[in-house]
């Protein structure tokens, strides 16, 4: 006998495997999904909020980098930018692992903003 609930979860997991692909995964999954499944929609929201927050952070750090004239401050901002990239990709990996396991997770800070989004 086929378990319909389990089959739906497997299909939604297969659709959402690329949701945390950096910068574009949320958009591709949104187009492919069309808001059918709450599991996928929650991950789309988090992926979008993660990409948006990271982009805003990089724009702000890049702006501050252009304003600095001292070498040590420039080195500090460049190091922070690289750490931000590392954090973004680490969070993408954590999100992808959660999708593959079929679990809903909520990232700290970003999860609360993502929950407010209407998709």
C-alpha positions as CSV (number, residue, x, y, z in Angstrom):
1,X,0.0,0.0,0.0
2,X,1.3,3.5,-0.9
3,X,1.5,6.0,1.9
4,X,0.2,9.3,0.3
5,X,1.7,11.5,3.0
6,X,5.2,10.1,2.6
7,X,5.0,10.2,-1.2
8,X,4.0,13.9,-1.1
9,X,6.9,14.6,1.3
10,X,9.4,12.9,-1.0
11,X,8.1,14.9,-4.0
12,X,8.3,18.2,-2.1
13,X,11.8,17.3,-1.0
14,X,12.8,16.6,-4.6
15,X,11.4,19.9,-5.8
16,X,13.1,21.9,-3.0
17,X,16.6,20.5,-3.2
18,X,18.0,23.6,-4.9
19,X,16.2,26.2,-2.7
20,X,19.4,27.1,-0.9
21,X,21.5,27.4,-4.1
22,X,23.2,30.8,-3.5
23,X,21.3,33.8,-4.6
24,X,19.0,32.2,-7.2
25,X,17.8,28.9,-5.6
26,X,14.8,30.6,-3.9
27,X,13.6,32.1,-7.2
28,X,13.9,28.9,-9.2
29,X,12.1,26.9,-6.5
30,X,9.4,29.6,-6.2
31,X,8.7,29.4,-10.0
32,X,8.7,25.5,-9.9
33,X,6.6,25.3,-6.8
34,X,3.9,28.0,-7.1
35,X,3.1,27.9,-3.4
36,X,1.8,24.3,-3.3
37,X,3.5,23.0,-0.2
38,X,4.0,24.8,3.2
39,X,7.3,22.9,3.7
40,X,8.8,24.3,0.5
41,X,7.3,27.8,1.0
42,X,8.9,28.0,4.4
43,X,12.3,27.2,3.0
44,X,11.8,29.6,0.0
45,X,11.1,32.4,2.5
46,X,14.2,31.6,4.5
47,X,16.4,31.3,1.5
48,X,15.1,34.6,0.1
49,X,15.6,36.4,3.5
50,X,19.1,34.9,3.8
51,X,20.1,36.1,0.3
52,X,18.6,39.5,0.8
53,X,20.3,40.0,4.2
54,X,23.6,38.8,2.9
55,X,23.3,41.2,-0.1
56,X,22.5,44.2,2.1
57,X,25.4,43.3,4.4
58,X,27.8,43.1,1.5
59,X,26.6,46.4,0.1
60,X,27.1,48.1,3.5
61,X,30.5,46.6,4.0
62,X,31.6,47.5,0.5
63,X,30.5,51.1,1.0
64,X,32.4,51.2,4.3
65,X,35.4,49.7,2.6
66,X,35.5,52.5,0.0
67,X,35.4,55.1,2.7
68,X,38.4,53.9,4.6
69,X,41.8,55.1,3.8
70,X,43.9,53.2,6.4
71,X,45.4,49.8,5.3
72,X,44.5,48.0,8.5
73,X,40.8,49.1,8.3
74,X,40.6,47.9,4.7
75,X,42.1,44.6,5.7
76,X,39.6,44.4,8.5
77,X,36.6,45.0,6.2
78,X,37.9,42.6,3.6
79,X,38.3,39.9,6.3
80,X,34.7,40.6,7.5
81,X,33.4,40.3,3.9
82,X,35.1,36.9,3.5
83,X,33.7,35.8,6.8
84,X,30.3,36.9,5.7
85,X,30.6,34.8,2.5
86,X,31.7,31.8,4.6
87,X,28.7,32.3,6.9
88,X,26.3,32.6,4.0
89,X,27.5,29.4,2.4
90,X,27.5,27.6,5.7
91,X,23.9,28.6,6.3
92,X,23.1,27.4,2.8
93,X,24.6,24.0,3.5
94,X,22.7,23.8,6.8
95,X,19.4,24.7,5.0
96,X,20.1,22.2,2.2
97,X,20.7,19.4,4.7
98,X,17.5,20.3,6.5
99,X,15.6,20.1,3.2
100,X,17.1,16.8,2.3
101,X,16.1,15.4,5.7
102,X,12.6,16.8,5.3
103,X,12.8,19.0,8.4
104,X,11.6,22.6,8.8
105,X,14.2,24.7,10.5
106,X,14.3,28.4,11.5
107,X,17.5,30.3,11.3
108,X,18.1,32.7,14.1
109,X,17.1,36.3,13.3
110,X,16.5,35.6,9.6
111,X,13.7,33.1,10.4
112,X,11.6,35.7,12.2
113,X,11.8,38.0,9.2
114,X,11.2,35.2,6.7
115,X,8.0,34.2,8.6
116,X,6.5,37.6,7.9
117,X,6.9,37.3,4.1
118,X,3.9,36.6,2.0
119,X,4.6,34.3,-0.9
